[in-house]
Amino acid sequence: MATAILDRSMDARAGKASDGSFWRSGHWPTLVAAFLYFDLAFMVWVLLGPLAPDIAKTLHLSAAEKGLMVATPTLAGAFLRVVNGLLVDRIGPKRAGAISQIIVIAGLLCAYLLGVNSFGGTLALGVILGFAGASFAIALPLASRWYPAEHQGKAMGLAGMGNSGTVLAALFAPALARLFGWNAVLGLACLPLGIVFLLYMAMAKDAPNAPAPKTLVAYLHPLKSADAWWLMGFYAVTFGGFVGLAASLPIYFTDQFELTTIAAGYCTAACVFAGSLVRPLGGALADRIGGVKALTGVFLVAAAALAGVSAAATLPVALGCFVVAMLALGTGNGSVFQLVPQRFQAEIGVMTGLVGMAGGVGGFYLASSLGLAKQLAGSFAPGFLVFAGLALIALLGLMLVKASWRARWTSGARI
């Protein structure tokens, strides 16, 4: 009933050319539902990061084990994004999102009630939290299918701003762990997740212009195109950098500068908030000047900022470099997903999954490599320098493909 009331007179607008107004061209209740689902899912996806110092102390984990623990949800989410991309095109994004939310809530409740008492247990929990990270492949097509090409950057950016949920984890998880213990935080997280699930079921609606289901082989057809691999590579750097840092910064700040877990959470929240805030701005910027131009600046700034982090000797310098890096990477996330629908509108569900998977793999690499670098070299610096180099490689690749993209893509939006 609530959905029917909110949807009045809006279905006819879906899939048609915009009249110039973003808010009149799509379906705002679904956009809000996609944002809320994505936001809370991302909150729990990176939950092990803010809790990592406390968990590591309880379970006596090494630096490499801490890195792998916080990276596991990212890797699991990466591959589950492909699964969710397939489900979106098969059963629709709303139902796929409902299933994923139920799995995450049930998994957190079990972890809270049974307890997490070993390193293996943290990895198992990380796999369950991967379903939350895979929400990316559901929330974005849920919103995207309601909007025309000229508003894809803004729609995908607003829905994707749900990655701000990482801020909530950084702000509240350490303080709640101090008050009630880190295991209790797993149970407390189910409360907002349950509320958002109810709102999602009431507000979200699948767009009427969804593509017809395809065979499983046809779903992987985009991988035959080099364009898909380039987009996946670019997102592995932008989103991989964002989520890898979001998961690792609590460990970095506590190990590098001996901050308390709460202070490290505040520093992490400042960095993550910067990257989350600019994601829709990155999409809007790409709508205006083209995704290629936006990404050019993104890769240059991110590489410089990450190189600066590797040499930072004081907390203010490191924090400033991280904020700049996150601003660039957040802008890049919105910019990449301004480009994806221009080339793969008919396969947006599976492409969101594939590109999102690449982003998750990038995040897993960064988070795990930072822990490994700390254990082997005694410093996080080599991990940051390698990722800065990857950003420069991505910039080189962008220069190679931009002319071809502008010549071949004919969506009408800026490339």
C-alpha positions as CSV (number, residue, x, y, z in Angstrom):
1,M,0.0,0.0,0.0
2,A,2.8,2.4,0.9
3,T,4.6,1.7,-2.3
4,A,1.4,2.2,-4.3
5,I,0.8,5.6,-2.8
6,L,4.4,6.7,-3.4
7,D,4.5,5.4,-6.9
8,R,1.4,7.3,-8.1
9,S,1.9,8.8,-11.6
10,M,5.6,7.9,-11.7
11,D,5.7,4.6,-13.6
12,A,4.9,6.3,-16.9
13,R,8.0,8.4,-16.6
14,A,10.5,5.6,-16.2
15,G,12.7,5.0,-19.2
16,K,11.6,8.1,-21.0
17,A,13.6,11.1,-21.9
18,S,14.0,13.6,-19.0
19,D,12.2,16.9,-19.1
20,G,15.3,18.4,-17.7
21,S,14.5,17.9,-14.0
22,F,16.4,15.2,-12.2
23,W,13.7,14.8,-9.5
24,R,10.9,14.6,-12.0
25,S,12.6,12.1,-14.3
26,G,12.8,9.0,-12.1
27,H,11.4,7.4,-8.9
28,W,12.6,9.1,-5.7
29,P,11.2,6.6,-3.2
30,T,13.3,3.9,-4.8
31,L,16.3,6.2,-4.9
32,V,15.9,6.8,-1.2
33,A,15.4,3.1,-0.5
34,A,18.5,2.2,-2.5
35,F,20.6,4.8,-0.5
36,L,19.4,3.6,2.9
37,Y,19.9,-0.1,2.0
38,F,23.4,0.7,0.6
39,D,24.3,2.9,3.6
40,L,23.5,0.4,6.3
41,A,25.0,-2.5,4.3
42,F,28.3,-0.6,4.0
43,M,28.2,0.2,7.7
44,V,28.4,-3.5,8.6
45,W,30.5,-4.5,5.6
46,V,33.5,-2.6,7.1
47,L,32.5,-3.3,10.7
48,L,35.6,-5.5,11.4
49,G,37.9,-2.6,10.6
50,P,36.9,-0.3,13.5
51,L,36.7,-3.4,15.8
52,A,40.0,-4.8,14.5
53,P,42.3,-3.4,17.3
54,D,40.0,-4.9,20.0
55,I,39.5,-8.2,18.2
56,A,43.2,-8.5,17.5
57,K,44.0,-7.9,21.2
58,T,41.5,-10.5,22.3
59,L,42.5,-13.2,19.8
60,H,46.2,-12.3,19.7
61,L,46.4,-11.7,15.9
62,S,49.5,-10.8,14.0
63,A,49.7,-7.7,11.7
64,A,49.2,-9.9,8.6
65,E,46.2,-11.7,10.3
66,K,44.6,-8.3,11.1
67,G,45.1,-7.2,7.5
68,L,43.5,-10.5,6.2
69,M,40.6,-10.2,8.7
70,V,39.6,-6.8,7.6
71,A,40.2,-7.6,3.9
72,T,38.0,-10.8,3.9
73,P,34.6,-9.1,3.8
74,T,35.9,-7.0,0.9
75,L,37.0,-10.1,-1.1
76,A,33.8,-12.0,-0.3
77,G,31.7,-9.0,-1.3
78,A,33.7,-8.7,-4.5
79,F,32.7,-12.2,-5.8
80,L,29.2,-12.0,-4.3
81,R,28.6,-8.9,-6.4
82,V,28.7,-11.0,-9.5
83,V,26.2,-13.3,-8.0
84,N,23.9,-10.4,-7.1
85,G,24.4,-8.9,-10.5
86,L,22.9,-12.2,-12.0
87,L,20.1,-12.2,-9.4
88,V,19.2,-8.6,-10.2
89,D,18.6,-9.5,-13.9
90,R,16.8,-12.7,-13.0
91,I,14.5,-11.9,-10.1
92,G,14.7,-8.1,-10.0
93,P,16.8,-5.9,-7.7
94,K,14.1,-5.5,-5.0
95,R,13.8,-9.2,-4.2
96,A,17.6,-9.7,-4.5
97,G,18.1,-6.9,-2.0
98,A,15.6,-8.4,0.4
99,I,17.3,-11.8,0.3
100,S,20.8,-10.3,0.9
101,Q,19.6,-8.2,3.9
102,I,18.0,-11.2,5.6
103,I,21.3,-13.2,5.2
104,V,23.3,-10.4,6.8
105,I,21.0,-9.9,9.7
106,A,20.8,-13.6,10.4
107,G,24.6,-14.0,10.2
108,L,25.2,-11.1,12.6
109,L,22.7,-12.5,15.1
110,C,24.4,-15.9,15.0
111,A,27.8,-14.4,15.5
112,Y,26.5,-12.3,18.4
113,L,24.7,-15.3,20.1
114,L,27.4,-17.9,19.5
115,G,30.4,-15.6,19.8
116,V,33.5,-15.3,17.6
117,N,36.4,-17.0,19.4
118,S,39.1,-17.6,16.8
119,F,40.8,-16.2,13.8
120,G,38.9,-18.7,11.6
121,G,35.7,-17.4,13.1
122,T,36.5,-13.8,12.1
123,L,37.1,-15.0,8.5
124,A,33.8,-16.8,8.5
125,L,32.0,-13.7,9.8
126,G,33.9,-11.8,7.1
127,V,32.3,-14.0,4.4
128,I,28.8,-13.3,5.8
129,L,29.6,-9.6,5.8
130,G,30.5,-9.9,2.2
131,F,26.8,-10.1,1.4
132,A,26.5,-6.6,2.8
133,G,29.3,-5.4,0.5
134,A,27.6,-7.1,-2.4
135,S,24.6,-4.8,-1.9
136,F,26.4,-2.5,-4.4
137,A,25.3,-4.7,-7.3
138,I,21.7,-4.4,-6.2
139,A,21.3,-0.8,-4.9
140,L,22.8,0.8,-8.0
141,P,20.8,-0.9,-10.7
142,L,17.7,-0.6,-8.5
143,A,18.1,3.2,-8.8
144,S,19.7,3.4,-12.2
145,R,17.0,1.8,-14.2
146,W,14.6,4.6,-13.3
147,Y,16.7,7.4,-14.8
148,P,17.6,8.4,-18.4
149,A,21.2,8.7,-19.7
150,E,21.7,12.4,-18.9
151,H,21.0,11.8,-15.2
152,Q,22.9,8.5,-14.7
153,G,25.8,10.2,-12.9
154,K,23.6,11.9,-10.4
155,A,21.3,8.9,-9.8
156,M,24.2,6.4,-9.4
157,G,26.1,9.0,-7.3
158,L,23.2,9.5,-4.9
159,A,22.5,5.8,-4.5
160,G,26.2,5.1,-4.3
161,M,26.6,7.7,-1.5
162,G,25.4,5.0,0.7
163,N,29.1,4.1,1.1
164,S,28.9,6.8,3.8
165,G,27.8,4.0,6.0
166,T,31.5,3.3,6.6
167,V,31.5,6.6,8.5
168,L,28.8,5.3,10.9
169,A,30.9,2.2,11.6
170,A,34.0,4.3,12.3
171,L,32.2,6.7,14.5
172,F,30.1,4.4,16.7
173,A,31.6,0.9,16.7
174,P,34.7,1.7,18.8
175,A,32.7,3.6,21.4
176,L,30.0,0.8,21.6
177,A,32.8,-1.8,21.9
178,R,34.3,0.1,24.8
179,L,30.9,0.2,26.6
180,F,29.5,-3.3,25.8
181,G,32.4,-5.3,24.3
182,W,33.1,-5.8,20.6
183,N,31.0,-8.9,20.3
184,A,27.9,-7.0,21.4
185,V,28.4,-4.6,18.6
186,L,27.5,-7.4,16.2
187,G,24.1,-7.8,17.8
188,L,23.4,-4.1,18.1
189,A,24.1,-3.6,14.4
190,C,21.0,-5.7,13.7
191,L,18.7,-3.1,15.1
192,P,19.2,-0.4,12.4
193,L,19.5,-3.1,9.7
194,G,16.0,-4.4,10.7
195,I,14.5,-0.9,10.5
196,V,16.0,-0.2,7.1
197,F,14.8,-3.6,5.8
198,L,11.2,-2.6,6.6
199,L,11.6,0.8,4.9
200,Y,13.2,-0.8,1.9
201,M,10.3,-3.2,1.5
202,A,7.8,-0.3,1.7
203,M,9.6,2.1,-0.6
204,A,11.6,0.2,-3.2
205,K,10.0,-0.7,-6.6
206,D,11.6,-2.4,-9.6
207,A,11.6,-0.2,-12.7
208,P,9.2,-1.3,-15.5
209,N,11.9,-1.1,-18.2
210,A,14.0,-4.0,-16.8
211,P,15.7,-6.1,-19.5
212,A,14.4,-9.6,-20.2
213,P,16.3,-12.5,-18.5
214,K,19.2,-14.0,-20.4
215,T,21.0,-17.3,-20.3
216,L,23.9,-17.6,-17.9
217,V,26.4,-17.6,-20.8
218,A,24.8,-14.3,-22.1
219,Y,25.4,-12.7,-18.7
220,L,29.1,-12.9,-19.2
221,H,29.0,-11.5,-22.7
222,P,30.2,-8.0,-21.6
223,L,33.6,-9.7,-20.6
224,K,34.2,-10.2,-24.3
225,S,34.5,-6.4,-24.6
226,A,37.8,-4.7,-23.7
227,D,35.7,-1.7,-22.5
228,A,34.4,-3.8,-19.6
229,W,37.9,-4.8,-18.5
230,W,39.0,-1.2,-18.6
231,L,36.1,0.0,-16.5
232,M,36.7,-2.8,-14.1
233,G,40.4,-1.8,-13.8
234,F,39.6,1.8,-13.2
235,Y,37.1,0.9,-10.4
236,A,39.6,-1.5,-8.8
237,V,41.7,1.6,-8.2
238,T,39.0,4.1,-7.2
239,F,36.6,2.0,-5.1
240,G,39.4,-0.4,-4.2
241,G,41.3,2.5,-2.7
242,F,38.3,3.8,-0.9
243,V,37.1,0.6,0.7
244,G,40.6,-0.7,1.4
245,L,41.5,2.5,3.3
246,A,38.1,2.5,5.1
247,A,38.8,-1.0,6.4
248,S,42.5,-0.4,7.2
249,L,42.7,3.1,8.6
250,P,41.7,2.1,12.2
251,I,44.6,-0.3,12.3
252,Y,46.9,2.2,10.7
253,F,46.1,5.0,13.1
254,T,46.4,2.8,16.2
255,D,49.6,1.1,15.1
256,Q,51.4,4.1,13.5
257,F,50.5,6.8,16.0
258,E,49.3,4.8,19.0
259,L,45.9,6.4,19.0
260,T,43.1,4.9,21.1
261,T,40.5,2.9,19.1
262,I,37.9,5.7,19.6
263,A,40.4,8.4,18.4
264,A,41.4,6.2,15.5
265,G,37.7,5.8,14.7
266,Y,37.2,9.6,14.6
267,C,40.2,10.0,12.2
268,T,38.9,7.2,10.0
269,A,35.4,8.8,9.9
270,A,36.8,12.1,8.8
271,C,38.6,10.5,5.9
272,V,35.7,8.2,4.9
273,F,33.2,11.0,5.2
274,A,35.2,13.0,2.6
275,G,35.2,10.2,0.1
276,S,31.5,9.4,0.6
277,L,30.3,13.0,0.4
278,V,31.9,13.6,-3.0
279,R,30.6,10.5,-4.7
280,P,27.4,12.1,-6.0
281,L,29.4,15.2,-6.8
282,G,31.8,13.0,-8.8
283,G,28.8,11.7,-10.8
284,A,27.4,15.2,-11.4
285,L,30.9,16.4,-12.4
286,A,31.2,13.6,-14.9
287,D,27.8,14.4,-16.3
288,R,29.0,17.9,-16.9
289,I,32.6,17.5,-18.2
290,G,32.6,13.8,-19.0
291,G,33.8,10.8,-17.0
292,V,37.2,10.6,-18.8
293,K,38.2,14.2,-17.8
294,A,37.0,13.6,-14.2
295,L,39.0,10.4,-13.9
296,T,42.1,12.0,-15.3
297,G,42.2,14.4,-12.3
298,V,41.2,11.6,-9.9
299,F,44.1,9.3,-10.7
300,L,46.7,12.1,-10.6
301,V,45.5,13.5,-7.2
302,A,45.1,10.0,-5.6
303,A,48.6,8.9,-6.7
304,A,50.1,12.1,-5.2
305,A,48.2,11.8,-2.0
306,L,49.0,8.2,-1.4
307,A,52.6,8.8,-2.1
308,G,52.4,11.6,0.5
309,V,51.0,9.2,3.1
310,S,53.9,6.9,2.7
311,A,56.3,9.7,3.7
312,A,54.1,11.3,6.4
313,A,55.8,11.4,9.8
314,T,53.1,13.2,11.8
315,L,49.4,12.6,12.3
316,P,48.2,15.9,10.8
317,V,50.2,15.3,7.6
318,A,49.0,11.7,7.3
319,L,45.4,12.7,8.0
320,G,45.5,15.5,5.5
321,C,46.9,13.2,2.8
322,F,44.2,10.6,3.5
323,V,41.4,13.2,3.2
324,V,42.7,14.4,-0.1
325,A,43.1,10.8,-1.3
326,M,39.6,9.9,-0.2
327,L,38.2,13.0,-1.9
328,A,39.8,12.0,-5.2
329,L,38.8,8.3,-4.9
330,G,35.2,9.2,-4.0
331,T,35.0,11.5,-7.0
332,G,36.4,8.6,-9.1
333,N,33.7,6.2,-7.9
334,G,31.0,8.5,-9.1
335,S,32.8,9.1,-12.4
336,V,33.3,5.5,-13.3
337,F,29.6,4.8,-12.8
338,Q,28.7,7.7,-15.0
339,L,30.5,5.9,-17.8
340,V,29.2,2.3,-17.2
341,P,25.6,2.9,-18.3
342,Q,26.8,4.9,-21.4
343,R,28.4,1.7,-22.7
344,F,26.4,-1.1,-21.0
345,Q,22.9,0.1,-20.4
346,A,21.3,-3.1,-21.5
347,E,23.6,-5.1,-19.2
348,I,23.7,-2.7,-16.3
349,G,22.8,-5.3,-13.7
350,V,25.6,-7.7,-14.5
351,M,28.1,-4.9,-15.3
352,T,27.4,-3.4,-11.9
353,G,28.3,-6.7,-10.4
354,L,31.4,-7.2,-12.5
355,V,32.7,-3.7,-12.0
356,G,31.8,-3.8,-8.3
357,M,33.7,-7.1,-8.1
358,A,36.8,-5.5,-9.5
359,G,36.5,-2.7,-6.9
360,G,36.2,-5.3,-4.1
361,V,39.3,-7.1,-5.4
362,G,41.2,-3.8,-5.4
363,G,40.1,-3.2,-1.8
364,F,41.1,-6.7,-0.7
365,Y,44.5,-6.2,-2.2
366,L,45.1,-2.8,-0.5
367,A,43.9,-3.9,2.9
368,S,45.7,-7.2,3.0
369,S,48.9,-5.8,1.5
370,L,49.1,-3.0,4.1
371,G,49.0,-5.7,6.8
372,L,51.6,-7.8,5.0
373,A,53.9,-4.8,4.5
374,K,53.7,-3.9,8.1
375,Q,54.6,-7.4,9.2
376,L,57.4,-7.9,6.6
377,A,58.9,-4.4,6.3
378,G,57.9,-2.9,9.6
379,S,56.1,-0.1,7.8
380,F,52.9,0.6,5.9
381,A,54.7,2.8,3.3
382,P,55.4,0.1,0.7
383,G,51.7,-0.8,0.4
384,F,50.7,2.9,-0.1
385,L,53.5,3.4,-2.7
386,V,52.4,0.4,-4.8
387,F,48.8,1.5,-4.8
388,A,49.9,5.0,-5.9
389,G,51.7,3.3,-8.8
390,L,48.5,1.5,-9.7
391,A,46.7,4.8,-9.9
392,L,49.3,6.1,-12.4
393,I,49.0,2.9,-14.5
394,A,45.2,3.4,-14.6
395,L,45.8,7.0,-15.8
396,L,47.9,5.7,-18.6
397,G,45.2,3.2,-19.6
398,L,42.6,6.0,-19.6
399,M,44.7,8.0,-22.0
400,L,44.9,5.0,-24.3
401,V,41.1,4.4,-24.5
402,K,39.5,7.8,-24.3
403,A,39.6,8.6,-28.0
404,S,38.1,5.3,-28.9
405,W,35.3,5.6,-26.3
406,R,34.3,9.1,-27.5
407,A,34.2,7.9,-31.1
408,R,32.2,4.7,-30.5
409,W,29.8,5.4,-27.6
410,T,26.6,7.2,-28.7
411,S,24.4,7.5,-25.6
412,G,24.2,11.3,-25.9
413,A,25.9,12.0,-22.6
414,R,29.4,13.3,-22.2
415,I,32.1,10.7,-22.2
